[in-house]
Amino acid sequence: MSEQTLLAIVEMGGYPDFSALYQSAGFLPVKVHSVRKAQAWLKKNRPAVVVTEFHFDPELRDRMSNLESLIATLQRYASAAQVIVFIEKAHRPRLERVEVRYPVFASLDYPVDADRLREILDRVK
């Protein structure tokens, strides 16, 4: 298969479906609706890119966000995948704390700019 796989994790949504953009950038998009489903999928598949949302949750005991569990799974099963994060601008300081421990290829503030997303995807290749 010449297309690289892109895993899109859409938990909250609230932004356009970028599947057509992913395809036009040369990726085969696969969409799941939770980090838990993504973790199961990643045990059997190796995407080139993972696009996910950053959710800060003060109720989590052992982590700050949904991202830590996802990236831990990526490091174990798909360490070459590039991670692109959609984030609320107000949560950037929290993402920066996560990035100290886990690599993030790029992040985009809401509302997500499709042209900027395409530029980032073009850099992955």
N, C-alpha and C positions, 0 to 999 in steps of 0.2 A: 504494500500500500504506500503510495507516494505522499499522501497527506499525513501530517502529524496530528495526533489526537490532542484536543483541548478539553479539559474537564471544567465545566462551569458549575459552580455550586451556588444555587439561588435559594437562599433561606428566607430572606425577607422580601426581596424584589424591590419594586417601586422605581424601576428604571426600565428602559426598553429591552426587548429581547435582542441580544446581539448575535444570535446564531448566524444570520446572513453575513454579518461583518466578519465573524470568525471564519466562515467558509470562504469568503472572498479573499481573506488573508492567507488562505491555503491550509486551514486547519479543519479537521473533522470534529465538530463539537459534540460532546456528550454532556447532558444536563442531569444533575441530581439536586434534590431539595433539602439536604441536610449534610452536615459534616460526617455524621455517623454513616450515612449511605456512601459518601465519598470515601471514607476509610475502607469500607468493605470493597468498593470498586477498585481502589488502589492496590489492594492485595493481589489482584489478578491482572491489572493493566498498568501501563507506563506512559502517561501523557507527557507531551513536550511542555505543555503549559497548564497551569491551574489558575482559574479566575475565581476569586471568592470575595465575600463581604467580610468586613471586620465588625464584630459585635462585641462591645465591652459589656461585661456583666459583673457588677460588684458582688453578686451572690455566689460566684464560683469560688470554691474553697482553695483549689490547688493551681489555678491559672487565672489569667486576667481576661481572656477572650476565647472565642471559638478557634482562633488561629493557632494557638499552641498545640492543640491536639492534632489538628490537620497537618501541620508542618512536621510534627514528630512522626506521623505516619509516612509522610513524603520522604523524610530522611531515611526511613527504614526500607521503603519499597520503591521509591521513585525519586531518588536524590537528584537526578539531572533535571527534573521539572522546574520550570521558571514560574514563580508565583506572582500573580498580579492581584492587588487588593483594591476593592472599592470601599471607601471610608467616609464617614462624616468628618468634616474638617476639625471639629471640636475634639475628636478622639485621636488626632495625630500624635500628641505626646505619648499616649499609651502604645500606639503602634511603634513608635521609636524605641520604647523599652523592649518590646518584643523583638525588634530587629537587631538588638544587641546580641541576642541568642540564636535567632533564626533568620536565614536570608530571605529577603523579599526583593524580587526583580524590579517591581514598580508598583506605585499606588496612585489611585485617582480619586479625587474628592467628588462627592455628589454635588450637583448632578453630573453624571459621567459624560464626558465629551467624547463622542464617537470618533472624531478625527484624531484626537490624542490617543485613544485606545488603539486605533489602527497603527499609529506611529510606533507605539510600544510593541505591538505584535510584530511589526516589520523588523524590529531590532532583535527579536527572539531568534530569528533564522540565521 
